[in-house]
Amino acid sequence: MVVDPPNVNAELARHLGLTYPILADPTLTVVDTYRLRHPDGHDGHDIARSASVLIDAEGIVRWSVVTDNFRLRPAPATVLAAVDALGNAAR
């Protein structure tokens, strides 16, 4: 999710060869819903904090990792373990 407009995201996805859409949130509505706003985060503009979030079918955040450093992401194994844990809890 980024705060750029949809057309900018679509061009970026095409350029990078992504096979999935990038959520555009130029008004920061979703960013604010999940309290991910990073005030003055880039060139004096509010942006979304880097976040990995697992949201269930009811819209409840079940797991998240949030950072101000976009270079820091949880390892894939960590995310998959969180997904597995949520799946096991639902059984």
Order of alpha helices (4+ residues) and beta strands (2+ residues): alpha-alpha-beta-beta-beta-beta-alpha
